[in-house]
Amino acid sequence: MLGAALLAQPPDRARTEALARRAGERLQALQREAERLASEESSLLNDLRKLEVERLIKAEELKELDADAARVNAELAQTNARVAALEQSAEAERPALRARVVEIYKLGRARYVRLLFSTPDLRRIGQASRAVAAMAKLDRDRVAAHQRTIAELKTVRETLEERRKAVASVRAAAAKAQLAAMRAAQARNDLVSDIDRRRDLNAQLTGELQTAQQKLQVALRDLPNGGSAADVTLPLKAFRGDLDWPVRGDVRRRFSTGGSKGIEIAAEEGSEAVAVHEGTVAFAGTFTGFGNLVILDHGSETFSLYGDLLETAVKKGARVDRGQAMGSVGPTASGGSGLYFELRIDGQPVDPLQWLKRR
């Protein structure tokens, strides 16, 4: 028995050391990811502080513009009242001016001279002369006043329209700038929230990996005394984006939330399909719609599925390591040869391409 235990130690130690190395490497990767996320969050928080200052400035500008708009509106109200008064005055002057123009027209070009010589008493010629001069000035003043009224009405209307347009344009631009600043701040707030979520997940996965690593270290220490590391596993969730591909080949069919729950990888028939992570074989055999199928249980309701196999290389209950053969690639329902690969996290299908290494 002792001899068998001693013979079993080297491969068990090698496996345990390999798991410990992998855990250490992934912990370093998670640490780098945590540092990158912290840096991104710091940069975003700096942007948020700047945007908040900008938003406050825009809000103050908008407040001032609202006050200006209120003053302009008050001035516009006064101007409107004045316009109404000028129009009323012009309307009131129009009949008398029209009548006077008719009288002047009847007298002809020499109207004032005729009025002067129509005076019967020569002794009153001076008085008549002054009266005629006054009438002439009154006529000129009336015409000039009417022209000024018309010109002032035109100017006031133009000024009124220009100020209205200017206030509306500046107010719209300020409101647009404030809205843009608010949206930019909200977008960065959303990014910060997403980074916080990812940092929390990173911390959780790091904790799980550290726990597994500590168990592996204890197992390595106890191996010479007959201990075993068979029950120590690494959490698959900690390896998102770092899983090896189960087979070489191009993706023929992609994951779809409303359709395919996995992907189909085109590969030459007979090619070896391997485990993407260590686990225990939960199923190995023929399954309707999947041909020969192997399901690996990675713990914590996490599974990987290998379908359309020509033949399986493992049996139910067997413990397999990462990279170990699950079987060989066989024909698929699409007509070519390939591997159906599915990944389930917390019991739910996820897009395997988000978990496999980029290539």
C-alpha positions as a LaTeX table, in Angstrom:
\begin{tabular}{lrrr}
\hline
Residue & $x$ (\AA) & $y$ (\AA) & $z$ (\AA) \\
\hline
Met1 & 0.00 & 0.00 & 0.00 \\
Leu2 & 2.81 & 2.37 & 0.95 \\
Gly3 & 4.62 & 1.57 & $-2.29$ \\
Ala4 & 1.49 & 2.33 & $-4.29$ \\
Ala5 & 1.08 & 5.64 & $-2.46$ \\
Leu6 & 4.69 & 6.56 & $-3.14$ \\
Leu7 & 4.30 & 5.65 & $-6.82$ \\
Ala8 & 1.17 & 7.80 & $-7.03$ \\
Gln9 & 2.89 & 10.84 & $-5.52$ \\
Pro10 & 4.93 & 12.09 & $-8.51$ \\
Pro11 & 2.00 & 12.52 & $-10.93$ \\
Asp12 & $-0.20$ & 13.86 & $-8.10$ \\
Arg13 & 2.54 & 16.33 & $-7.14$ \\
Ala14 & 3.07 & 17.35 & $-10.74$ \\
Arg15 & $-0.64$ & 17.95 & $-11.19$ \\
Thr16 & $-0.90$ & 19.90 & $-7.94$ \\
Glu17 & 2.15 & 22.01 & $-8.78$ \\
Ala18 & 0.72 & 22.71 & $-12.24$ \\
Leu19 & $-2.57$ & 23.85 & $-10.69$ \\
Ala20 & $-0.70$ & 26.01 & $-8.19$ \\
Arg21 & 1.32 & 27.62 & $-10.98$ \\
Arg22 & $-1.80$ & 28.23 & $-13.02$ \\
Ala23 & $-3.52$ & 29.74 & $-9.98$ \\
Gly24 & $-0.52$ & 32.00 & $-9.36$ \\
Glu25 & $-0.36$ & 33.13 & $-13.00$ \\
Arg26 & $-4.08$ & 33.86 & $-13.04$ \\
Leu27 & $-3.84$ & 35.75 & $-9.76$ \\
Gln28 & $-1.15$ & 37.94 & $-11.31$ \\
Ala29 & $-3.40$ & 38.52 & $-14.34$ \\
Leu30 & $-6.31$ & 39.43 & $-12.08$ \\
Gln31 & $-4.06$ & 41.78 & $-10.15$ \\
Arg32 & $-3.02$ & 43.49 & $-13.38$ \\
Glu33 & $-6.67$ & 43.70 & $-14.34$ \\
Ala34 & $-7.51$ & 45.19 & $-10.95$ \\
Glu35 & $-4.75$ & 47.79 & $-11.36$ \\
Arg36 & $-5.97$ & 48.62 & $-14.88$ \\
Leu37 & $-9.56$ & 49.00 & $-13.65$ \\
Ala38 & $-8.40$ & 51.18 & $-10.76$ \\
Ser39 & $-6.46$ & 53.37 & $-13.21$ \\
Glu40 & $-9.47$ & 53.62 & $-15.52$ \\
Glu41 & $-11.73$ & 54.51 & $-12.62$ \\
Ser42 & $-9.30$ & 57.14 & $-11.38$ \\
Ser43 & $-9.18$ & 58.67 & $-14.87$ \\
Leu44 & $-12.97$ & 58.59 & $-15.12$ \\
Leu45 & $-13.35$ & 60.18 & $-11.69$ \\
Asn46 & $-11.00$ & 62.96 & $-12.77$ \\
Asp47 & $-13.11$ & 63.42 & $-15.90$ \\
Leu48 & $-16.23$ & 63.48 & $-13.73$ \\
Arg49 & $-14.77$ & 66.20 & $-11.52$ \\
Lys50 & $-13.97$ & 68.28 & $-14.59$ \\
Leu51 & $-17.40$ & 67.63 & $-16.05$ \\
Glu52 & $-19.04$ & 68.55 & $-12.76$ \\
Val53 & $-17.18$ & 71.87 & $-12.77$ \\
Glu54 & $-18.19$ & 72.36 & $-16.40$ \\
Arg55 & $-21.79$ & 71.46 & $-15.57$ \\
Leu56 & $-21.84$ & 73.98 & $-12.71$ \\
Ile57 & $-20.40$ & 76.64 & $-15.01$ \\
Lys58 & $-22.98$ & 75.85 & $-17.67$ \\
Ala59 & $-25.73$ & 75.93 & $-15.07$ \\
Glu60 & $-24.53$ & 79.33 & $-13.87$ \\
Glu61 & $-24.34$ & 80.58 & $-17.45$ \\
Leu62 & $-27.85$ & 79.32 & $-18.06$ \\
Lys63 & $-29.02$ & 81.02 & $-14.87$ \\
Glu64 & $-27.51$ & 84.30 & $-16.04$ \\
Leu65 & $-29.04$ & 83.85 & $-19.47$ \\
Asp66 & $-32.41$ & 83.20 & $-17.88$ \\
Ala67 & $-32.00$ & 86.45 & $-15.95$ \\
Asp68 & $-30.99$ & 88.22 & $-19.17$ \\
Ala69 & $-33.97$ & 86.66 & $-20.90$ \\
Ala70 & $-36.24$ & 87.94 & $-18.14$ \\
Arg71 & $-34.78$ & 91.44 & $-18.52$ \\
Val72 & $-35.13$ & 91.26 & $-22.28$ \\
Asn73 & $-38.70$ & 90.04 & $-21.96$ \\
Ala74 & $-39.44$ & 92.97 & $-19.67$ \\
Glu75 & $-37.85$ & 95.33 & $-22.17$ \\
Leu76 & $-39.76$ & 93.63 & $-24.95$ \\
Ala77 & $-42.98$ & 94.14 & $-23.03$ \\
Gln78 & $-42.15$ & 97.83 & $-22.62$ \\
Thr79 & $-41.20$ & 98.04 & $-26.28$ \\
Asn80 & $-44.44$ & 96.37 & $-27.28$ \\
Ala81 & $-46.34$ & 98.90 & $-25.20$ \\
Arg82 & $-44.42$ & 101.70 & $-26.89$ \\
Val83 & $-45.06$ & 100.19 & $-30.31$ \\
Ala84 & $-48.74$ & 100.07 & $-29.50$ \\
Ala85 & $-48.63$ & 103.73 & $-28.34$ \\
Leu86 & $-46.75$ & 104.80 & $-31.49$ \\
Glu87 & $-49.20$ & 102.96 & $-33.67$ \\
Gln88 & $-52.09$ & 104.59 & $-31.80$ \\
Ser89 & $-50.48$ & 108.01 & $-32.16$ \\
Ala90 & $-49.83$ & 107.47 & $-35.84$ \\
Glu91 & $-53.40$ & 106.31 & $-36.31$ \\
Ala92 & $-54.72$ & 109.36 & $-34.45$ \\
Glu93 & $-52.56$ & 111.74 & $-36.54$ \\
Arg94 & $-53.44$ & 110.13 & $-39.82$ \\
Pro95 & $-56.94$ & 111.79 & $-40.41$ \\
Ala96 & $-55.79$ & 115.33 & $-39.60$ \\
Leu97 & $-52.64$ & 114.92 & $-41.61$ \\
Arg98 & $-54.60$ & 113.49 & $-44.52$ \\
Ala99 & $-57.04$ & 116.45 & $-44.42$ \\
Arg100 & $-54.24$ & 118.97 & $-44.21$ \\
Val101 & $-52.44$ & 117.36 & $-47.14$ \\
Val102 & $-55.66$ & 117.62 & $-49.18$ \\
Glu103 & $-56.02$ & 121.33 & $-48.34$ \\
Ile104 & $-52.41$ & 122.00 & $-49.22$ \\
Tyr105 & $-52.84$ & 120.10 & $-52.47$ \\
Lys106 & $-55.87$ & 122.27 & $-53.38$ \\
Leu107 & $-53.90$ & 125.46 & $-52.84$ \\
Gly108 & $-51.15$ & 124.31 & $-55.20$ \\
Arg109 & $-47.44$ & 125.10 & $-55.13$ \\
Ala110 & $-47.96$ & 128.79 & $-54.23$ \\
Arg111 & $-50.29$ & 127.95 & $-51.37$ \\
Tyr112 & $-48.64$ & 130.04 & $-48.65$ \\
Val113 & $-48.22$ & 133.10 & $-50.96$ \\
Arg114 & $-51.91$ & 132.95 & $-51.88$ \\
Leu115 & $-52.85$ & 132.83 & $-48.26$ \\
Leu116 & $-50.68$ & 135.92 & $-47.67$ \\
Phe117 & $-52.13$ & 137.97 & $-50.53$ \\
Ser118 & $-55.65$ & 136.92 & $-49.77$ \\
Thr119 & $-55.52$ & 139.19 & $-46.71$ \\
Pro120 & $-57.83$ & 142.25 & $-47.42$ \\
Asp121 & $-56.30$ & 144.59 & $-44.89$ \\
Leu122 & $-52.75$ & 145.61 & $-45.78$ \\
Arg123 & $-52.27$ & 146.80 & $-42.21$ \\
Arg124 & $-52.57$ & 143.23 & $-41.12$ \\
Ile125 & $-50.05$ & 141.92 & $-43.64$ \\
Gly126 & $-47.44$ & 141.34 & $-40.92$ \\
Gln127 & $-49.87$ & 139.40 & $-38.80$ \\
Ala128 & $-50.93$ & 137.36 & $-41.82$ \\
Ser129 & $-47.29$ & 136.75 & $-42.72$ \\
Arg130 & $-46.60$ & 135.37 & $-39.27$ \\
Ala131 & $-49.72$ & 133.20 & $-39.42$ \\
Val132 & $-48.74$ & 131.83 & $-42.81$ \\
Ala133 & $-45.20$ & 131.07 & $-41.55$ \\
Ala134 & $-46.62$ & 129.31 & $-38.51$ \\
Met135 & $-48.96$ & 127.27 & $-40.67$ \\
Ala136 & $-46.09$ & 126.31 & $-42.96$ \\
Lys137 & $-43.96$ & 125.25 & $-40.00$ \\
Leu138 & $-46.87$ & 123.32 & $-38.52$ \\
Asp139 & $-47.36$ & 121.50 & $-41.80$ \\
Arg140 & $-43.67$ & 120.69 & $-42.02$ \\
Asp141 & $-43.59$ & 119.54 & $-38.39$ \\
Arg142 & $-46.62$ & 117.35 & $-38.86$ \\
Val143 & $-45.16$ & 115.69 & $-41.93$ \\
Ala144 & $-41.76$ & 115.26 & $-40.23$ \\
Ala145 & $-43.35$ & 113.90 & $-37.04$ \\
His146 & $-45.37$ & 111.41 & $-39.02$ \\
Gln147 & $-42.24$ & 110.29 & $-40.91$ \\
Arg148 & $-40.32$ & 109.98 & $-37.64$ \\
Thr149 & $-43.13$ & 107.94 & $-36.16$ \\
Ile150 & $-43.12$ & 105.58 & $-39.13$ \\
Ala151 & $-39.30$ & 105.27 & $-39.04$ \\
Glu152 & $-39.31$ & 104.70 & $-35.28$ \\
Leu153 & $-41.94$ & 101.99 & $-35.65$ \\
Lys154 & $-39.81$ & 100.26 & $-38.26$ \\
Thr155 & $-36.65$ & 100.49 & $-36.12$ \\
Val156 & $-38.40$ & 99.27 & $-32.99$ \\
Arg157 & $-39.85$ & 96.30 & $-34.83$ \\
Glu158 & $-36.45$ & 95.36 & $-36.27$ \\
Thr159 & $-34.76$ & 95.73 & $-32.88$ \\
Leu160 & $-37.50$ & 93.69 & $-31.25$ \\
Glu161 & $-37.07$ & 90.84 & $-33.73$ \\
Glu162 & $-33.26$ & 90.86 & $-33.52$ \\
Arg163 & $-33.25$ & 90.74 & $-29.72$ \\
Arg164 & $-35.82$ & 87.97 & $-29.67$ \\
Lys165 & $-33.75$ & 85.89 & $-32.07$ \\
Ala166 & $-30.50$ & 86.58 & $-30.20$ \\
Val167 & $-31.96$ & 85.62 & $-26.82$ \\
Ala168 & $-33.55$ & 82.45 & $-28.23$ \\
Ser169 & $-30.32$ & 81.42 & $-29.98$ \\
Val170 & $-28.06$ & 81.98 & $-26.97$ \\
Arg171 & $-30.56$ & 80.30 & $-24.63$ \\
Ala172 & $-30.85$ & 77.26 & $-26.92$ \\
Ala173 & $-27.05$ & 76.96 & $-27.22$ \\
Ala174 & $-26.60$ & 77.19 & $-23.45$ \\
Ala175 & $-29.31$ & 74.60 & $-22.80$ \\
Lys176 & $-27.74$ & 72.28 & $-25.39$ \\
Ala177 & $-24.30$ & 72.67 & $-23.82$ \\
Gln178 & $-25.68$ & 71.95 & $-20.35$ \\
Leu179 & $-27.52$ & 68.87 & $-21.61$ \\
Ala180 & $-24.35$ & 67.63 & $-23.33$ \\
Ala181 & $-22.37$ & 68.08 & $-20.11$ \\
Met182 & $-25.02$ & 66.24 & $-18.11$ \\
Arg183 & $-25.10$ & 63.36 & $-20.60$ \\
Ala184 & $-21.31$ & 63.11 & $-20.63$ \\
Ala185 & $-21.28$ & 63.03 & $-16.83$ \\
Gln186 & $-24.01$ & 60.37 & $-16.77$ \\
Ala187 & $-22.11$ & 58.25 & $-19.31$ \\
Arg188 & $-18.99$ & 58.38 & $-17.16$ \\
Asn189 & $-21.03$ & 57.64 & $-14.04$ \\
Asp190 & $-22.35$ & 54.55 & $-15.80$ \\
Leu191 & $-18.79$ & 53.56 & $-16.71$ \\
Val192 & $-17.67$ & 54.04 & $-13.11$ \\
Ser193 & $-20.58$ & 51.87 & $-11.93$ \\
Asp194 & $-19.59$ & 49.19 & $-14.45$ \\
Ile195 & $-15.96$ & 49.36 & $-13.34$ \\
Asp196 & $-17.03$ & 49.09 & $-9.69$ \\
Arg197 & $-19.03$ & 45.98 & $-10.58$ \\
Arg198 & $-16.04$ & 44.49 & $-12.42$ \\
Arg199 & $-13.70$ & 45.35 & $-9.56$ \\
Asp200 & $-16.05$ & 43.67 & $-7.09$ \\
Leu201 & $-16.16$ & 40.59 & $-9.33$ \\
Asn202 & $-12.38$ & 40.70 & $-9.68$ \\
Ala203 & $-12.01$ & 40.82 & $-5.89$ \\
Gln204 & $-14.43$ & 37.92 & $-5.49$ \\
Leu205 & $-12.62$ & 35.78 & $-8.07$ \\
Thr206 & $-9.26$ & 36.69 & $-6.58$ \\
Gly207 & $-10.50$ & 35.56 & $-3.15$ \\
Glu208 & $-11.75$ & 32.26 & $-4.57$ \\
Leu209 & $-8.45$ & 31.66 & $-6.37$ \\
Gln210 & $-6.43$ & 32.52 & $-3.27$ \\
Thr211 & $-8.49$ & 30.02 & $-1.28$ \\
Ala212 & $-7.85$ & 27.34 & $-3.91$ \\
Gln213 & $-4.16$ & 28.24 & $-3.99$ \\
Gln214 & $-3.90$ & 27.91 & $-0.21$ \\
Lys215 & $-5.55$ & 24.46 & $-0.40$ \\
Leu216 & $-3.05$ & 23.45 & $-3.08$ \\
Gln217 & $-0.14$ & 24.61 & $-0.94$ \\
Val218 & $-1.47$ & 22.62 & 2.02 \\
Ala219 & $-1.90$ & 19.58 & $-0.26$ \\
Leu220 & 1.66 & 19.93 & $-1.54$ \\
Arg221 & 2.91 & 20.09 & 2.02 \\
Asp222 & 0.92 & 16.99 & 3.02 \\
Leu223 & 1.73 & 14.88 & $-0.05$ \\
Pro224 & 4.82 & 13.26 & 1.51 \\
Asn225 & 2.63 & 12.15 & 4.42 \\
Gly226 & 0.09 & 10.45 & 2.17 \\
Gly227 & $-2.13$ & 13.48 & 1.54 \\
Ser228 & $-4.02$ & 14.06 & $-1.72$ \\
Ala229 & $-4.94$ & 17.07 & $-3.83$ \\
Ala230 & $-7.57$ & 15.23 & $-5.86$ \\
Asp231 & $-10.40$ & 17.30 & $-4.44$ \\
Val232 & $-8.74$ & 20.69 & $-4.97$ \\
Thr233 & $-10.05$ & 22.56 & $-8.03$ \\
Leu234 & $-9.63$ & 26.02 & $-9.49$ \\
Pro235 & $-12.82$ & 28.08 & $-10.01$ \\
Leu236 & $-13.55$ & 28.38 & $-13.73$ \\
Lys237 & $-15.14$ & 31.84 & $-13.34$ \\
Ala238 & $-11.74$ & 33.28 & $-12.52$ \\
Phe239 & $-10.51$ & 32.37 & $-16.02$ \\
Arg240 & $-12.97$ & 34.36 & $-18.12$ \\
Gly241 & $-11.18$ & 35.32 & $-21.34$ \\
Asp242 & $-8.27$ & 33.01 & $-20.52$ \\
Leu243 & $-9.64$ & 29.54 & $-21.36$ \\
Asp244 & $-7.86$ & 27.52 & $-24.04$ \\
Trp245 & $-9.89$ & 26.56 & $-27.11$ \\
Pro246 & $-11.27$ & 23.00 & $-27.05$ \\
Val247 & $-10.16$ & 22.45 & $-30.66$ \\
Arg248 & $-8.38$ & 24.37 & $-33.38$ \\
Gly249 & $-10.64$ & 25.80 & $-36.06$ \\
Asp250 & $-12.87$ & 28.65 & $-37.16$ \\
Val251 & $-16.25$ & 29.36 & $-35.62$ \\
Arg252 & $-18.90$ & 28.15 & $-38.05$ \\
Arg253 & $-21.94$ & 28.96 & $-35.92$ \\
Arg254 & $-22.05$ & 31.57 & $-33.17$ \\
Phe255 & $-23.86$ & 31.81 & $-29.86$ \\
Ser256 & $-27.34$ & 33.31 & $-29.98$ \\
Thr257 & $-29.58$ & 34.10 & $-27.01$ \\
Gly258 & $-32.63$ & 33.20 & $-29.05$ \\
Gly259 & $-31.07$ & 30.29 & $-30.92$ \\
Ser260 & $-27.85$ & 28.36 & $-30.50$ \\
Lys261 & $-26.76$ & 28.07 & $-26.89$ \\
Gly262 & $-23.21$ & 27.26 & $-27.90$ \\
Ile263 & $-20.84$ & 27.59 & $-30.84$ \\
Glu264 & $-19.79$ & 25.21 & $-33.58$ \\
Ile265 & $-16.09$ & 25.11 & $-34.37$ \\
Ala266 & $-15.14$ & 23.75 & $-37.78$ \\
Ala267 & $-12.35$ & 21.19 & $-37.46$ \\
Glu268 & $-11.01$ & 18.22 & $-39.35$ \\
Glu269 & $-12.74$ & 14.94 & $-38.50$ \\
Gly270 & $-10.75$ & 12.94 & $-35.97$ \\
Ser271 & $-9.12$ & 16.03 & $-34.44$ \\
Glu272 & $-8.72$ & 15.87 & $-30.68$ \\
Ala273 & $-11.21$ & 17.86 & $-28.58$ \\
Val274 & $-9.80$ & 18.76 & $-25.15$ \\
Ala275 & $-11.14$ & 20.05 & $-21.84$ \\
Val276 & $-10.92$ & 23.81 & $-21.41$ \\
His277 & $-10.72$ & 23.45 & $-17.62$ \\
Glu278 & $-10.30$ & 20.66 & $-15.09$ \\
Gly279 & $-13.48$ & 19.05 & $-13.85$ \\
Thr280 & $-15.47$ & 15.86 & $-13.37$ \\
Val281 & $-17.28$ & 14.05 & $-16.18$ \\
Ala282 & $-21.01$ & 14.44 & $-15.46$ \\
Phe283 & $-22.11$ & 12.76 & $-18.70$ \\
Ala284 & $-20.42$ & 10.81 & $-21.50$ \\
Gly285 & $-22.49$ & 9.16 & $-24.19$ \\
Thr286 & $-25.00$ & 9.67 & $-26.95$ \\
Phe287 & $-27.49$ & 12.52 & $-26.54$ \\
Thr288 & $-30.25$ & 13.43 & $-29.00$ \\
Gly289 & $-29.30$ & 16.48 & $-31.03$ \\
Phe290 & $-25.69$ & 16.46 & $-29.83$ \\
Gly291 & $-24.38$ & 13.12 & $-31.10$ \\
Asn292 & $-21.74$ & 11.82 & $-28.76$ \\
Leu293 & $-21.60$ & 14.31 & $-25.89$ \\
Val294 & $-19.34$ & 14.91 & $-22.88$ \\
Ile295 & $-20.40$ & 17.23 & $-20.07$ \\
Leu296 & $-17.80$ & 18.41 & $-17.58$ \\
Asp297 & $-18.84$ & 19.69 & $-14.17$ \\
His298 & $-16.47$ & 22.41 & $-12.95$ \\
Gly299 & $-18.32$ & 23.08 & $-9.69$ \\
Ser300 & $-20.52$ & 26.02 & $-8.63$ \\
Glu301 & $-23.08$ & 25.19 & $-11.35$ \\
Thr302 & $-20.47$ & 25.68 & $-14.06$ \\
Phe303 & $-20.33$ & 23.23 & $-16.97$ \\
Ser304 & $-18.67$ & 22.80 & $-20.37$ \\
Leu305 & $-20.25$ & 20.67 & $-23.11$ \\
Tyr306 & $-18.46$ & 18.94 & $-26.00$ \\
Gly307 & $-20.83$ & 17.61 & $-28.67$ \\
Asp308 & $-20.80$ & 16.01 & $-32.13$ \\
Leu309 & $-17.88$ & 13.81 & $-31.10$ \\
Leu310 & $-16.92$ & 10.87 & $-33.28$ \\
Glu311 & $-16.14$ & 8.98 & $-30.08$ \\
Thr312 & $-15.66$ & 9.84 & $-26.41$ \\
Ala313 & $-12.41$ & 9.29 & $-24.52$ \\
Val314 & $-13.68$ & 9.60 & $-20.93$ \\
Lys315 & $-16.28$ & 7.97 & $-18.71$ \\
Lys316 & $-18.83$ & 9.39 & $-16.32$ \\
Gly317 & $-17.36$ & 10.18 & $-12.91$ \\
Ala318 & $-13.80$ & 10.47 & $-14.17$ \\
Arg319 & $-11.73$ & 13.42 & $-13.07$ \\
Val320 & $-10.04$ & 15.20 & $-16.00$ \\
Asp321 & $-7.40$ & 17.88 & $-16.23$ \\
Arg322 & $-7.29$ & 20.92 & $-18.45$ \\
Gly323 & $-6.14$ & 19.94 & $-21.92$ \\
Gln324 & $-7.12$ & 16.28 & $-21.51$ \\
Ala325 & $-8.82$ & 14.66 & $-24.52$ \\
Met326 & $-12.62$ & 14.43 & $-24.35$ \\
Gly327 & $-12.87$ & 12.60 & $-27.65$ \\
Ser328 & $-12.39$ & 13.17 & $-31.37$ \\
Val329 & $-14.21$ & 15.55 & $-33.69$ \\
Gly330 & $-17.02$ & 14.02 & $-35.75$ \\
Pro331 & $-19.63$ & 15.08 & $-38.31$ \\
Thr332 & $-22.13$ & 17.82 & $-37.39$ \\
Ala333 & $-25.75$ & 18.43 & $-38.36$ \\
Ser334 & $-24.62$ & 21.20 & $-40.72$ \\
Gly335 & $-22.92$ & 18.60 & $-42.91$ \\
Gly336 & $-19.27$ & 19.33 & $-42.19$ \\
Ser337 & $-17.09$ & 18.07 & $-39.40$ \\
Gly338 & $-16.62$ & 20.08 & $-36.23$ \\
Leu339 & $-17.17$ & 20.39 & $-32.48$ \\
Tyr340 & $-20.22$ & 21.77 & $-30.72$ \\
Phe341 & $-19.02$ & 23.63 & $-27.62$ \\
Glu342 & $-21.22$ & 25.10 & $-24.93$ \\
Leu343 & $-20.41$ & 26.83 & $-21.66$ \\
Arg344 & $-22.83$ & 27.27 & $-18.76$ \\
Ile345 & $-22.12$ & 29.65 & $-15.89$ \\
Asp346 & $-24.43$ & 29.53 & $-12.86$ \\
Gly347 & $-26.43$ & 27.03 & $-14.87$ \\
Gln348 & $-27.10$ & 29.49 & $-17.73$ \\
Pro349 & $-25.63$ & 29.33 & $-21.27$ \\
Val350 & $-23.12$ & 32.10 & $-22.00$ \\
Asp351 & $-21.25$ & 33.10 & $-25.14$ \\
Pro352 & $-18.09$ & 30.92 & $-25.11$ \\
Leu353 & $-16.20$ & 33.49 & $-27.20$ \\
Gln354 & $-16.24$ & 35.83 & $-24.19$ \\
Trp355 & $-14.51$ & 33.16 & $-22.11$ \\
Leu356 & $-12.04$ & 31.66 & $-24.58$ \\
Lys357 & $-8.70$ & 33.31 & $-25.31$ \\
Arg358 & $-8.70$ & 35.86 & $-28.10$ \\
Arg359 & $-6.94$ & 34.75 & $-31.23$ \\
\hline
\end{tabular}
